[in-house]
Amino acid sequence: AVLDQGKTFVTNSTEELIPHFFDHEVINSLGCEAVTNIPLKSAHGVVGTVNLMDRAGYFTDERVASLNRIVEDHAAMLIKALEATTD
């Protein structure tokens, strides 16, 4: 959904993580149960993702909306940084 459709992905519990992340035990060992993957979009489509983890239930609708705005507002800078690391 993130790469192909440009949609933000959110899980807020270990139970939600398990079907999507083979390494959910590693994620949990870091003290994290919630994950969001936000697409980084350019005029050419999705060029990367911003991936965040936190405690269970952290990614409320309000937080996700705010994070999406931050990524969108800073997309040019993030893309430039991404391109600099792939040279």
C-alpha positions in Angstrom: 0.0 0.0 0.0 2.8 2.4 0.8 5.0 2.0 -2.3 2.3 1.0 -4.8 -0.6 3.1 -3.7 1.1 5.9 -1.8 -0.9 5.3 1.3 0.4 5.6 4.9 0.5 2.3 6.8 -0.1 2.2 10.5 -0.1 -0.5 13.1 -0.6 0.2 16.8 0.0 -3.2 18.5 2.1 -6.3 18.3 -0.9 -8.2 17.1 -1.2 -5.8 14.1 2.5 -6.0 13.4 2.8 -9.8 13.2 1.2 -10.3 9.7 3.3 -7.5 8.2 6.7 -7.7 9.8 8.7 -11.0 10.0 11.0 -9.2 12.4 8.2 -8.2 14.9 10.2 -9.8 17.7 13.1 -7.5 17.0 10.8 -4.5 16.9 9.2 -5.5 20.2 12.7 -6.0 21.7 13.3 -2.3 21.0 10.3 -1.4 23.1 8.1 -0.7 20.1 4.7 -2.1 19.2 3.5 0.6 16.9 4.8 1.3 13.4 3.9 3.9 10.7 5.4 4.0 7.2 4.7 7.3 5.4 5.3 7.5 1.6 7.8 10.1 0.4 6.3 11.3 -2.9 7.8 13.3 -5.8 6.3 14.3 -9.1 7.3 10.8 -10.3 5.5 8.9 -7.6 6.7 7.3 -4.3 10.5 7.5 -4.0 10.9 6.3 -0.5 9.3 6.0 2.9 9.6 7.6 6.4 9.4 4.8 8.9 8.7 5.4 12.6 8.2 3.2 15.6 6.9 3.8 19.1 4.9 2.4 22.0 1.5 0.6 21.5 -1.3 2.9 20.5 1.0 5.9 19.7 0.0 6.6 16.2 -3.4 8.2 16.7 -5.3 9.6 13.7 -4.2 13.1 14.8 -0.5 12.1 15.0 -0.6 10.4 11.7 -2.2 13.4 10.0 0.5 15.6 11.6 3.3 13.3 10.5 1.9 13.1 7.0 1.9 17.0 6.8 5.5 17.1 8.1 6.7 14.7 5.5 4.8 16.4 2.7 6.0 19.9 3.8 9.6 18.7 3.8 9.5 16.3 0.9 12.0 18.2 -1.3 14.5 18.3 1.5 14.0 14.6 2.3 14.3 13.6 -1.4 17.5 15.6 -1.7 18.9 13.9 1.4 17.9 10.5 0.0 19.5 11.2 -3.3 22.7 12.3 -1.6 23.0 8.9 0.1 22.6 6.9 -3.1 25.4 8.5 -5.1 
